[in-house]
Amino acid sequence: MQPKRASNELKQVPLVTHRQISYKDIEACQLPDELTDNTGVIRRPIAWRKMSDGPTFAGPSNQ
């Protein structure tokens, strides 16, 4: 799997180890769309939910 973008700063750091993380690994680490605590319900924004393509205005996360 090729990365969609890369950090120029990170490219200049000497490589110690490198590991590809699969989408399945990332999905397994996600919290559910809705959590409840002592204060109430916490909901993930709709654009961040699992079945969402995300906002159409989203740009690179490093900008």
N, C-alpha and C positions, 0 to 999 in steps of 0.2 A: 504494500500500500504506500503510495507516494503522498507526502504531506502536501496540503493545499497551499500552505504558506510557511515561511520560516523566518525566524528572527535574525537579523544581521548581527546583533550583539551576541547571540548564542553561537552563531557560526564561528566567531572569533575565539571562543573558549576552547581550550584543548579537550578533546574527547576522551573521557575516562571510560564510559560505558554507554551503550545505546541499545534501546529496546523499543520495538514497535508495540503499541497498545492497540488492541482491536476494539472495534465498536462494541462488541459483546462485553469486553472487560469494562469499558466506560459505563455501559448501561447497567452493569451489575453494581456499580458504585453510586448510582443515583438514588436520592431520596424519593419517596412517593410524591405525587402531585399535591397531596393534601396531608397535613399533620395536625394533630391536636395536642395542645399542652394545657397547663393550668390557666392560661390567659384566654385561650380560645382556639380557633382554627387558623392555621397558616396555610395559605394556598400558593402554589407556584404560579407565576403569571402565565396566562394562556399561551403566549408566544414561546415560553420555555418548556411547555409540556411535551411529553414523549412523542405524541402524534403530530406535533406542530412542525412546520418548516422554518419557524422563526420569523421575526419581523422582516419585511421586505427592505427596510432601510438599514439593516445591520451591515456594518463594515468590518474590517479586520479588528480583532479584539485588542490589538496592541496599539491602537490609535486613539 
